[in-house]
């Protein structure tokens, strides 16, 4: 559930921290880092989705409602992962057009 927000934090920090290096070297690495971090956020969403689709062992014979908190957190983790992947992608699209070295 925290993979997406953690990837977004890293993306935001890299977007600011790498600008002086990008301006000095001329190598544009922000689009690549954005793609890697989008993949990381989506990986977290896929893991949460797989947990959501699994049946909780023994839930048929256990008390009603068993496993529902796990299922609920898995649904939230899936949504959070997709949301933060989109946020990272939107922030990363700016790096295709702007280098950060503009006056």
N, C-alpha and C positions, 0 to 999 in steps of 0.2 A: 504494500500500500504506500510505502514511502519512496519507492524507486522513481516514480514520476516527479514528485516535488524535489527530490535530491538531484535528479538530472537537470531540472530547471534552474536550481541554485547554481550548479556547476556551469551551466550554459551562460547564465547572466554574468557570473564572475569572469568567465573566459572572454565574453564579449567586451568587457572593460579592460581586463588585464593584458590581453594580447595586442591591443591597438598600438602601443608604442613599438612593439617588436614588428608588427605588420608594416607600419610606416617606415621603419628602418630597413627592413629586409625586402619588402615588396612581395612577399609570399602571402597569399590570401588563404588562410587555413580555417577561417570561421565557417564557411559553408560545409566543410568536411566535419568539423567538430559538431556542428548542428545536426548533421545527418546521423552521426554516431550517437549523440545524446537522444535524438528522436527514437532511434532503434532501442536504446536502453529503456526509455520510458515505455515503449510499446512492449518490450520484453516483460516488464513488470505487469502490464495490463494482461498479457497472455497468461502469465503464471496465475494471476488472480482469476482470470476467466476459467482456467482449467480447474482450479480449486472449486469455483462456483458450480461447475458442471459435474463434479464428482459427487457421488452419494456418500453421505456420512456412514461409516460402518456401523451396523446395528441400529440404524435409525428406524427401521420398520418395527423392531421389537422394543425399542426404547420408548420412553415417555413422549407424548406428543410435544413437538417443538424442539426436540433434541437436534442440535446442529444448526439451528437457525441463526444464532449470532455469527458463526463461521461463514455461513452462506451470505449473510447480510454484509459482513466485512469484505468478502470476496467480490460482491457486486460493487460496493463502493470503491474497492481497489481497482477494479476494471475501469470504472468511469473516471477515476482520478488519473490513472495511467494514460488513458486516451486524451483526456483534457490537457494534461501537461505536455503530451507529445504534440498536440496542436499548438499550444502556446510556444513551445520551443521552435516548431516549424515556422510559425508566423514571425518570431523574432529572427530566425535564421534567414528568412527571405530578404531582409534588409541587407544582409551581408553580400548578397548577389549583386546589389546595385550600388551600395555605398562601402567604401573602404574604411572609413573612420578617419582618414587623413585629409578630408576636405577642409578648406579654410573656413 
